Amino acid sequence: MKDISKNYTSSRRHFMKASSAALGGAVLYQLPVEASAYATGDDTLKIALIGCGKRGAGAAVQALSADENVKLVAMADAFRDRLDETYGNLKKIGNVKEKVEVPEEHKFVGFDAYKDAIALADVVLLATPPAFRPMHFEQAINAGKHVFMEKPLASDAPGIRKILAAGKEAKKKNLSVVVGLQNRYDPVYQEFVGRLKDGAIGEIISSTCYYMIGHVTLLPRQAGQSEMEYQMRNWRYFCWLWAGSPAGLQIHNTDVVNWVKGAYPVKAQGVGGRAAYQGPDKGDIFDHFYIEYEYADGSKLHSQIRTIDGTYNQGGSFFQGTKGSGDMKKGLVDMQGKSLWRTRGIKEINPYQQEHDELFAAIRKENPINDTEWAAKSSMMTIMGRMAAHSGQMIQWEDAINSELSLLPERFAWDAEPPVLPGPDGNYPIPIPGQTKVM
């Protein structure tokens, strides 16, 4: 069997080819009017894509492959060139191109473009940088739309609280919400986690997560760019847009630990900094982190992250129990190294596709699924870890989630001033442990 743990060390943001198998033979049901605009007799599910980067393109392919009677009717992005590129790519893919029906008047560009696109759809795909997720999700739920949204779900605690509130509204309206933490939809991971929960290696006393890869792509500054456009183009280099690598990358692994534990850490402390990202235009993110999370039962989660070229790469979630240890590569073993369980023999699927298959099946069957609460808490955990490393303080969960500190700008516009600005030398101010305030 393929080493599933390799999913961790490859970027989710590559443009993924669609699975050739669409969800066939779906029984069509009429949904409540408040939940869907197609309850008028047309059983076609209309999709809007908000965020037309590579991850948005991949999500669109998967959504269009998940159900026989769907079509993409609207697209929105801050940048016209990204929208046009993704539209062109989608029109070239054999099994989905006929489902792409986005006329020129349904291509929306700018910071408010999401509003127009959401209004035209039954199902909304949210794949912009996480800073925008709370406002986009709130808009979609208020409009009665089903949602697929990428992780992480916000950049700060006020955003997470907005996500949680909208998730509660989604439940009241019987709307389905799926979050792109795809491991939860993978049968291999489901069995792995199930066996750990059942005590296959005893009580889990510690876990370690790795996300150690090369550099984050940086696009050169172009003549005439406003500061807002430069930062938007390089959103992974700015904490207010990306939420940092604990959220943008490591969340896949730390979420697995939360899943196993059935809980979220109560506090965190950590270290981090910049060893390789030096010089102008490199944003304000750290290029390495070590974060120690602690759960209510006293067990620890150790999170190591590095995004530096030429360094040792590692990925995945590793567990130590009182009777053995385990990870997705070696499976589960006892204290003497004897195999207790391996991933061999479990049917492989594409979990990125599976999450969309289950979303659209839930909509058709009027049996809503809602990932909001657990995904928001896993996102908040990573934000807490970033806060701990940036400040050099022990951060408690309750203090973190109730923080009123917003990382977002006062307004979104191309001439607006972003929250962080370069100095005269082109360098951005970097968080300094012991001095930086995070709450």
N, C-alpha and C positions, 0 to 999 in steps of 0.2 A: 504493500500500500504506500502511496505517496506520503511523504513526511508533512503532515498537516501543519506542524509548527512553523513551516517555512512561510505560511501566510503572514506571520508577524513581521518578517524581515523584508517583505516586499511592500511597496507603496500601494495603498488602496486607490490611489488617484490615477493610476494608469487607465487608459481607455480600454475597457473590457469588452471582448467580443461576446455577443449574445449567445445564450444557449439555443441550440436548434430546436429544442422542445418547448412549445408553448403549453399553457395549461389547457388541455382539451376537454371537451364534453362537459363544461361547467353548466350546472343548472342555474338558470337565471331567475332571480327573485326581484320583486319590486321593493325598493327601500322607502323609508319614510321621507316625506317632502323636506323636512328640516335637515335631513342628512345628505340628500343628494338631488342634484338638479335633473338627473335622468329619470326621475320617478314619474315623468309625464308620458311614458309609453315607449320612449327610445331607450333600449337597454345598453347602448354604447356608453362606456365609461370614458369621460373626457379627462385628459391629463394635462396639467400645466407644469413646466419645468422652471424652477426659480434657482438660478445659478448654473451657468452653462460652461463651467470648466470641465476638466477631464472626469472628475467624480460625478458631476451632474450628467455628463454624457453617458457614463456607465450606468447610472441609475435609470436614465431614460430607456436605454436598451433593455434593461432587466424588467422595467415596468411594462414596456410594450411586448415583452416576451411572456409575461405572466398570465395573460388572459387573451382569449381569441377576439373578443369584441371590445377593444380599446383603441383610442387614438390620441396622439399628442396634438393639442389644439392651440397651445399658447406657450411662449418662451419669454423669459425675462432675465436680464443681466445688467450689471452696471456698465459693461463694455460691449459695444456693438460688434467688435471684431471677434470676441469670444462666442457671442451668440451665433454669428454667421458661420464660424468654423464648425461649431457643434451641429448646427442645422445641416450643413453640407455633409458632414460625416454620417449623420443619421440617415440621410437620403441615399447613402451608398450601401447600407447594410441590408442584405437580402431579405431576412425574415422580419424586418421591422419597417423598411422604407415606405411600404404602402400604408402604414399606420401613422405616418408623419404628415399631418394636414395642418400646417401652420402658415396661414396667409400673411402677407406683409403687415396687415393691420393688427395682427395678433403677436407681433414681435415687439416687445417693450424694452426700452433701455433707460437706465438711470436709477437713482436711489429709490424712487417710488414706483418703479416698474412692476414690482411684485403685486401691488394692489389690483392692477388691471388684469394681470395674468390669472390670479387666484379667482377673480370673479367669473372667469369663463370655464372653470373646470369643476369636476367632481372629486378628483384626486390630485393632490399637490405634492410635488417632489421638491424638498428644500435642501439645496446643496451649495449654498453660499458659505463664505467664511462664518464661523460660529458667532461672531459679534452680532450678526443680523438675525440669528435663528429665533430669539425670543419674540421680536416684533413680527416676523414672518409667520411663525407658528400661531401667535395670538390672532393675527388677521385671518388665517386660514380657518381656525376653529370658530371664530366669531361668524365667519361666512358659511359655516356648516360643511366644511370640506374634510374628506379623509386625507391623511398625511403620511408620507414617508419623509423622514428627516435624518440627515447625516449627524454623526457625532463630531465633536462634543456639542452640547446643547446651548452653551453660552460661554462668555469669557469671564463673567464675574457673578457674584452672589445675587445682586438684584435681577440679573437675567435669568438665573436658575429659578428664583421665586416666581418670576413671570411665566416661565415654562410650566412649573408645577400647577399654577393657577389655571392656565389654559388646558392642561391635561385633565383637570377635574371637570372643566366645562365639556371637554370631549366625551368624557364618560356620561355626563348628563344627556348629551345629544346622541349617544350611541354611535359615535364616530370611531373609526379604527385609526390607530397611530402605531407605526412601526419605526424603530430607530435603527440606524445602520451599524449596530454592534453585532455583526453577522454571526459571531461564534455561538450565540444563543440559539441560532436556527440551524446549526450544524449537528447532524446525528452523532458524529464522532465525539464532538465536545459534549453533547448531551449525555452520552454514556460515560465518558470520562468523569464529568462532574457528578453524575449520579452515583458512580462507584465511590468517589471520594466522600460524598455526603452519607453514603451507607457504611462508611467506616472501613473501607478496604485497606487503608494504611493507618488505621487508628485515628486518634484525635489529631487534627491539623494544628501543629504548634508554631509553624512559621512558613512563609512563602517568599519567593523571590521572583521579581519580574524584570525582564531585560528588554530594552529597545535600543540597540546600539548599532547605528548605521552610518552612512556617509553624510555629506553636507546637505542642507536644505537648499533647493534651487533658488538662486538669486538672479533677477532680471536687471540688467543695467539701467540706470537712470537715463531717460530720454530727454532731449532738448524740448523745452516748452511744457514739460509735465508739471502739474501742480503737485504740492507735497501730498495732498490727499490721493491723487492718482498714483503717485509712486508707491505709497504705502499700500493702497488697494491692490496694485499689481504684485506686490511682494508681501502679501498678507501673512505669510508664515514667519516673517521676520519681526512681527510686531505683536506684543502680548495682547493689546486691546482687540486685535482682529483674530488672532489664532488661539489665544488662551494659553499658549506655551506648549512645549512638547509633552509634558505629563498628560495634558488633555488631548492634544492633536495626534499623538502617536501612542503613548503607553496605555491609554485608556482601554484599548482592546485587551491587554493582559491583566490590568488591575481589575477590570470588570469581571473577568473570569474568577478571580479570587473572591470578590464580593459575592458572586453567584455560588461558589462553593461554601462560603461562610454563611450565606443567608443573612448578611449584615454588612454594615459600612463602618469604616474606621471612626473612632471617637476623637482621635487627635493625630497630629503629624509634626515631625521636625525634619529638617534636611539641610543639605548644602548644595551649592551649584555655582556656576560662573561661566566665564568665556575664556577659553584657551586658544581657540582657532579663529573665531569670528572677531577680527580686529580691523580697524580702519573705517573710513566713511561708508555710509549707505548700508551698513550691516544690521540696522534695526536695533531693538533693545532686548532680544531674547537671549537666554542662556544656551550654550551649546553642550552643557552637561549638567546632570542632576543626580544626586543620591537622596532619596526621600525614605524615611522610616515612618510607616503608618502603624498605629496600634488600634486593635479592636477591643471591645468591651471585655472580652475574656482574657485579655493580656497578650494574645498572640500578635506577632509582628508580620508586616509585609514590607519587604525591602525592594525598593524600585530604583533600578539603575537605567539611566538614559544618556546616550551620547550621540551626537550628530556631527561627527568629525571624520573627514577623509583619512584613509591610511591607518585606521585603527581596527582593533578586533571587533568583529560583528557577532552579535548574539541576539536572540529573540525568544520570547515565550514566557510561560508561567510555570514555576517549579514549586513543588509542595514537599514539606517534610512533616511526617506524622509520627506518632508514638510507635508505630509498628512497621514503618516503611517510608518510601518516598515515591514521587511520581511526577511525570511531565508528559507532554504529548509525543515526544520523540521516543523515549524509552518505555513508555507505559508506566505501569505500577509495579514496584518491586518491594520485597520484604527487606528486613535489616541485613540479611545475608546476600542480598542481590538477586534472589530468586524471583523470576517473573511471576507476577500475580495476574497481570492482564496486559494485553497489547491491543493496538488499534486495528490489527489485521482482521479482516472478515466483515468489517462494518461497511455497509454500502456508502460509497462516496457520492456526494452531491456538491453542487456549487452553492455555498451558503449565501453568497450575494444574490443569486437568483432566488433561492428558497425564501428569503425574507419578503421578496416581492410576491412570490407565488402565494404565500400565506396571507399577505395583506389583501390581495385581490380576492382570494377565496373567502376571507372573512367578510368582505364587503358584499359579495354575491350572496352569501348565506345569512346575512343579517346577524352575524355572530361576532360582534366587535372584539378586537384585541387592542390593548393599549399598553405600550412600553414606556410611557412617559415617566412614571414615578421612579422605577429602578434606573432608567437611563439618566434621568436628571440627577439622581443621587450619586451615580458613578461619575458623572461629569463634575459634580460638586466636590467629590473626593479629590479629583485631580487638581481642581482649582485650589483647594485647601493645601495640597502638597506644594504647589507653586508658591502660594503665599508664605508657607513655612520656609522654603529655600530663599526666597527673595528677602524676607525680613530677618532670617536667622533666629526666629522665635518658635516656641512650641505653640502650635495653633490648635485650638479646640474646635470640634465640629460645630457646636452651637454658636460659637463666636463667628466662625467662618460663614455659615449659611445665613446668619442674620446681619452680616456686614452691609453697610450702606454705601460702601465705596464702589462707584461705577467707573469702569475704564473707558466708557464710550465718550465720543465728542458731544458737545452741546447740540450740534446739528449736523446732518449729513448733506453735504453739497461739495462740488468740486473745488469751490473757493473757500470752504470751511477749514478751520485750523484743526488738525488732528490732535489727540491728547498728548502725543510726544513729538518733539521737534528736534532736528539736528542743531548742534552748536555751530559756531563759525568755522570749525574745522571739518564739518560734515559728519561728525560722530554724534550718535544719539546717547542720551544719558542712560546708564545701565543701573538696574537695581543693585543696591549696596546693603548686604546683610548688616544688621545693627543700626541702619539709618533709614532704610526704606519703610514707609508706612503702608500697610496692606489692608487696614480696616479703619 
